[in-house]
């Protein structure tokens, strides 16, 4: 069931909840996942983001999000000037993807301390986003709730190596492709709520 805020849309600097508010959230998510302020970014736009993004402020919103701006930050329309002040260099171009949501961005980001990130995320409308890939691994999380990100190469012996706990040898023999698992943490409930397939 939708609540009143989903019907009305997010509090934001417009004009578009998907192309502006969602884009700002995508940029901010990339900054969060990078774990440090980015000093360089390559922003690749797909579909509607590429076709109409400049008119809707998608480009500025993504850069603003990388700077830590929220969708309602009054500086969002001036994000390019703010990036120059902050020392963030960036490029923006179009990317071709297969089977991606039409409002998708791929962000490559680098921090001054050597961290790097490649993230693909989509704006679903109403200011909602979904991260679908992170550093080449499938993902499926929105970040709306506190989310634990575990990057793991599922190979025999890794769980035992980290935890000292024995693993099920049958499960260990069925090694899978690398993936990102994310769990939304809710009080008194510890269960996987979103898992990359």
C-alpha positions, 0 to 999 in steps of 0.5 A: 500500500502506498503512503501519502508521501509516495503519492505526492512525491519526494520533497525536492528541487525539480523538475522531475522526481525520477530525473532529478530527485532520483538522480541526486539519490543515485549520486549520493549512493555512489558517494556513500558506497565509495566511502569517501568524497570522490575527486573524480567521476565518470558518469554514463547515462542510459535511455531516458537519462541520456535523451532528456537528462540535461533538460531535467537536470539529471546531469546536475543532480548526479554531480550534486549527489556525488557532492553529498547533496540531497534532492531538496538541496537548493544548491542542486541547480548549481552543482557544476559550479559547486563541483569546481569549488570542491575539486571534483572533476567529472565527465558525462556521456552516454552508455549503451546497456542491455536490459536496463531500466530507461532511467539508468546511470553508471557511475565510476568514482575515485577518491583521493585515498585511492578508493574506487567504485563502479555502480549501476543504478536506476531511478524508478520514479517518485525519487526511488532508486535501485542499485543493480550492479556494484564493482561488476557484481549483481546487486539489488538494493535501494538504500532506503533502509540501513543496508549491509553490503557483503562482497564475497567470492563464494569459494570453498573454504572462505567462510571457514577462513574468516569465521573458523566455522566449518562449512557444508562440503556439499554446498562448498562444492557448488561454488557460484559466481561472485555476487553482492548480498544485501540485507535490510536491517530492521529492529528485532528482525534479522532475515535477508530481505533483498538478495541478488539472484 
